[in-house]
Amino acid sequence: MRLLSRDKSVIITAHRAVCRFEGRNNCQLKTCARESEYRKSKIYWVLQMEPLIVVGFVAIFIVVLVAGIMSARKRREAMVSLAAKLGLRFDPAKDRHLARRYKFLDKLRRGSHRYAYNVLSGSHQGHEITVFDYHYQTGSGKDTHHHHFSFFILHLAATFPELIIGPEGVFSKIAQAVGYDDIDFESHEFSKRFCVRSADKKFAYDVCNARMIEYLLSNRDFSIEIEGNVLAISFSRKLAPESIEPNLNRLVTVRSLMPDYLFSGR
């Protein structure tokens, strides 16, 4: 490959700098400009590799992009089949209104650029439910992070104060540090493994009855939120489509473990 004249002027300066760095201070301009010397230099090989590196990065980007598109399409198709099986409505579009509607729920008001997508809604086992993938963003610029997870909502026949039940971890420690006290229970194992927060301790104790505690100790992979007429369970990741129906059933189970007397007179 012959050098373009405009490349040589750049390489002359770069090559002379390399010569000085390597102790060859007597390198002359004409010598530097000769193509044969240039081809022996480190600069030549770096610049020759640069287009290949760029092409490599572009190829990797395209492969990742196509794989992401195909994965998203496959997920949507699986959700369409699930909606048909369960008799639910399905909408794959981004839904920012849904994010605003339920922003009173702790996990849905985090970060920015919040939206739901792949939304399933309708009636399941006699309950009005909404299930969706959820996205929010934290940070900015090079430190931007995108978070995606699955969220399940069941509408209750009464309204209740806020109650959050989740696996004990970093978030619960932070919550306590800023003034949210973790409610303790007679079950030492439950208190050790779960963080329970509510301004209404009696309501928390009513919900976290012996049967609920036993169930949650065997199902520690999701968090529970109750507020207003909403019962929700959420996960730290997007669930596979085949896991949606079993977890809808778990949502209904959590509702069934709430005592009936909580719904009388409300």
N, C-alpha and C positions, 0 to 999 in steps of 0.2 A: 504494500500500500504506500503510494507516494504522499508526502506531506503537503498540505495546503500551505501557501505562503503565510497566511494569517496565523496558522498554528505554530510556524517556526519562531515568530517573534516572541510568543509566549514561552516556548520551550527553551529558547536561548537564555532567557532570564532564569527559568527554573533549573536548567542544566548547570548553569554557572553557579547557582546557589548550592546545588548538590556537589559540584566540584570543590567549592570552598569547604563545605562540610566534611568532605573526605580528604582534605589536605592538599588538593591539586589546585593551588592558587595561581599557577601560571597558565591555566586554561584560557585560550584565546577565542575571540568572538567567531572567527572563521571556522575554527575547529568545532565549536559548539553548534554552528549552523549546519555542518556537514551531516547529511542524513545517516551515513554509516556510523558516526559517533553517537548520534542521537539514538540509533537503534540499540546501541550497547548500554545505554543509560537506564537507570531504574525508572525514571520519569516516563520513558517510552512505554515500558511494559505496564505501568500503572494506568496510563491513558488508553492503552490498547484493551485493557481489561474492563475499563469503565463502562463501555457500551454493553458488554456481556453482563456485568453486574446489574445495570439498569434493566436490561431485558429479563434477567432472572427474577428481579423483584416484581416487575410487571406481571410475569407469568404466574408467580406465586399469588399475587393479589387477585388475578383473574380466577385462578383455581379456587381460592378461598371464597371469593364472591359467588361463583357459580355453585359451589357446594352449599353455601348459605341459602341461596335462592331455592335450590332443589330441596333442601331440608325444610324450609318454610312452606313450600308448596306441598310436600308430603304430609306435613303436620296439618295443614288446612284440609287436605283431602280426608285425613283420618278423623278430624273433628266434624266434617260434614257427615261422614258415615255414622259417627257417634250420635250426632244430633238427630239423624233420621231414626236410629235405633231407639232413642229415648223419647222421641216426640218433642224435641226442643227446637228452638229457633237458633240459628247460627249466623253471626256477622263477623267476618274476618277483619273489617276495617278498624283503624285507630279510632278510639272513642274517648275524647277528652272530657266530654260531658259526664260520662260515668265516673271518671276520676274525680271530677268536682262534686258530683252528687254524694259520693261516699268519702269525701276527704276528712270527715270527722273521725274516721277510723285511723288509728295510729299509724299503721303500716302504709296507708294510702296517701299520707300527707308528707312523706319524706321526699327530699330532693326537689328537682325541677323537671320540666319537660315530662310531666306525668300523663300517661294514657293507658287505657285498657285496649286489648285487641283479642281476636279469636274468642268472641263473646258467645257463650251458650246461655240461653234463658228460657224460662217456662216453668212448668209444674213437674215435680218429681216426688213420688210417694206422698202426694197430697200437700206438698209445700212449694211455695214460690221460691225459685232459686235463680241465682246468676253466677256463672263460672267464667273466669277469663284469665288470660295471660296479662301481666302488668309490667309496665316499664317506668323507671324513673332514672334520673341522671344526677350524679354528684360530681363536684369538681369542675374544672374548666381547662381549656387548652390541652396541653399534653397530659394533664392529670385528670382528664375527664374519664368517668367510669359509668357504664351503662348496666343497670340492674334489671333482671327479668325474673319473675316468679309467678306461680299459680295462686289464684285467690278464689275462694268459694263463699258465697253469701246465701243465707236462708232468711227469709222475712218472717218475723215472729208476730204472734197475735196480740202482743202487748209491748209496752215500752219499758226500758230498763236503764239504770245508770251504767256508766262505763265500767267494764271489767276486762282485764287483759290477763291471759294465762299463757305462759310460754316457757320453754326449756330454760333452765338457769344458765346464764352465760354472760358474755361481755356486755350485751345491751342491758340486761337486768342490773348489772353492777353499776353501769352509768346512770340508769334510772334512779337507783337508790341514792347515788351521789348527788343528784340534783333535787332530791326531796321526795321521791316516790318510794314510800316504804313498802317492802315486801311483806305480805301477810303470811303469818306462820300458821301451821295446822298441826293437829295432833299426830298425824302421820309424819314422822321424821323424814322418811324416804321421800315423800311427796314434797315437803318443804325444801329438801336438799336439791331435788331435781327440777323443781318448777319455781318460777317467779310469778306471783299472783299480785296484781295491783288493782285497787278500786277505792274510791272515796267512801263506798258503802260496804263496810266489812261484813255486815249481816248478809247482804246479798251475795258476797263472795263465798261465805260459808254455806249458804243455801245451794249455790250452784256446785261448789266443790264438795258435794256430799260423798259418802263412802263409796257408792257405786261409780260416781264420776271419777273419783281419785283412782280407784282400781282400774278403770278403763284407760285413763290418761297415762298411768304408769306402764301400761302395755302398748301405748301409742304415743311415743315421745317425739315424733318427727314433724309435728305441726304445732302452730300457735292458735289460740282462740281469742277472739275479740267479741264482746257484746256491748252494744250501745244503741239506745233508741229501740227501734223494732228490728234490729239487725243482729244476727248471729253469723260470725264469719270464722273460717279456718284458713290459714295460709301456710305456705311452705317457703323454704329458702331458695328454691329453684323452680324452673318450669318442669312440670310433670309430663311424662310421656302420655300421649293420648289414651293409651290402654289403661292408664292409672286414674283417669278422670272419674269413670263410673264407680270404682271401688271407694274412692275418696268422697264422692257425693253421698254414698251410703254411710260413710263414717260421719259426715256432716249431719245427716239425719239421726244417726245414733247419738251424737252429742246432744242434739235437741231433745231426744227422748229421755235422756238422763237428767234433764232439768225438771225439778219437781212440779207437778201439776198445780200445786197451791200458789206457785209464783204467778200464774196466769189468771187466777180468780180475783175479781175485784179491781183489775187494772184496766 
